[in-house]
Amino acid sequence: MLQKTFLGLTMVGAEWVLYFLILISVVYVALIIERWMFYRSATQGLADFRFQIREMAAKGNWEAGSKVAKDRAAGLSDRAPDPESSVAIALLENAGKKSGQTNPEILSELAQDAVLRTKNIWEKNLAILATIGSNSPFVGLFGTVLGIIKAFNDLSTQAGAGAQTVSSGLSEALVATAVGILVAIPAGVAFNLFQRLGKSAMNEAEALKSFLIGKIASGN
């Protein structure tokens, strides 16, 4: 009884799976565009900013460095912050103070807070891309299995049906697997590229953090 119930559900074939994969592809294309625009905005002029901050910190010009960092942060959208300006603001505001706030451990914690909060924004929606990239082939395979079940059921129920009926049904079923793989490849590539970009940005922020803490703690 239960087997017949599930068999009846599988008779819809793989077509609905194809529509589902198309819907998924629309979602991940929108996510890729959104993330690409985000990273382009967040990294614009970042190399020049990094050079300015390091140069000012090397000269002990804390106020000017803090102003440059705040100006950059103000010029960026709240949805597209960069980790280095956040680190620079957190550290340079405490530079030159004759208090426990210039302790390297305290400075490190202040900067790490800025890095982690920015990291969460940079990694937004990447988990969705990863999920689509890793699971779309299985969704396509599920559609193929449904199509195969339907093809063999048609063979058993249609009088005079032969190899041509099965071949036609199998070819239609295999389309779902092909579409699933086609959906997965761009999503996986985009996830890897964006994840690499995020890691690189966080590494640069950590490097800037270490440099600024060293300069501030030394009083230079």
ABEGO torsion letter per residue (X at the ends): XAAAAAAAAAAAEAAAAAAAAAAAAAAAAAAAAAAAAAAAAAABGAAAAAAAAAAAAAAGBAAAAAAAAAAAAAABBAABBBAAAAAAAAAAAABGBBBAAABAAAAAAAAAAAAAAAAAAAABGAAAAAAAAAAAAAAAAAAAAAAAAAAAAAAAABBGBBAAAAAAAAAAAAAAAAAAAAAAAAAAAAAAAAAAAAAAAAAAAAAAAAAAAAAAAAGX
